[in-house]
Amino acid sequence: MKRPAARPAAPRRADALPAATQRAILARLRRAEGQIRGLQRMVEEERYCPDVLLQISAAHESLRAVARLLMRNHLEHCATNAIRSGDPARAQATYAELTDLIYKHAR
């Protein structure tokens, strides 16, 4: 007998994402999106490789700026709430999550 397909888990949501932070993140993502489209055009136009590489670096830095905003929001809201929750298991899971995030983000 065939088992029914498992439902995908609902996406986890941030504890809080202030409107100003959300606007800043979306503006930076739109800017990065424009940079990526510009990179596509540069490659299509066979632009000089160092020029393309310079623009790749700019797009990468734009995404790092988004990551910094998200990391700060996560620390201020999600992680703080988990640590202050009084639930030791939730706090320990948050410490592990933060350790992984910091390690991956520092690369």
N, C-alpha and C positions, 0 to 999 in steps of 0.2 A: 504494500500500500504506500502510495506517494504522500509524503508529508507536505503540508501547505508551506509555501515560501514564507520565510520569516520576514516580518515587517522591518524596514530599516529603522534604526533608532532615531528619535526626534533629535534634530540638531541642538546642541547645548547653546544656551544664550548667556550673554554677559549679564552680570548682576545689575550693572548700570552703564549706560553710554550717554553722557550728557550731550545735549543737542549741539553745543558749540564744538565738542570733540568730534562728534559724528560729521559735522559740516567740514571741519578741518581735514579729517581723514578722507572724506569723499573728494574734496578739492584736490588733495595731493594725489589720490588715485587717478582722477581725471587727467591731471598733469602728466602722470607717468604713462597713462594710456596714450596720450598725444605723443609722448616721446617714443613709445614703441612703434606707433604708426610712422613716425618720422624715420625711425631706424629701418623699417620695412622699405620705405621709399628710397632711402640711401642705398640699401643693398640692391634694389631693383635698378637703380641708376648707376650701379657699379662705382660708387663713390670710393675715394681713397681710404684704404683700410684703417690707418690711424685716426681718421676723422670719424669713422663708424665706431671704432673702439672708444674714442673719447665720449661719444654720445651714449654708448652702452654704460660707461662709467657714471654718467649723469643720471641715466634711468635707474641704475642700481642704487645710487644715493637717494633718489626720490623714494624708492620703495623702503629703504632703510629708515627714512624719516617717518613713513607710515608705521613701520614696525615700532619705532620709538614711542610714537603716540599711543599705539595699542598696548605696548608693554606698560607704560605709565598708567593707562586706564585700568589695565588688569591688576596692577599692584594696588592702586588706590581703591578699587571697588571689589572685584572678585576675590583676589587673594586675601585682602584685609577681612572681608566678611567671613571667608572660610576659616581663617586663623582665629578670629574672635568668636566663632560659632560655639565654642565649648565642646565641639566634637573632636576628640583626639585623632580619630581615623581620618576625618576630613582635613584636619590641619596637616597631618603627616603626608597625605596625598598632595596637598598644595605645596608643601616644602619640596617634595620630589618633582612636581610639575615645574616649579620655579627654577630648581636646579637645572633641569633639562632645558628650559627656555633660555636661561642665561647662557648656558654652554652653547646652544645652537645659535643664539643671537650674536654671541661674541665672535663668531667665525668671520 
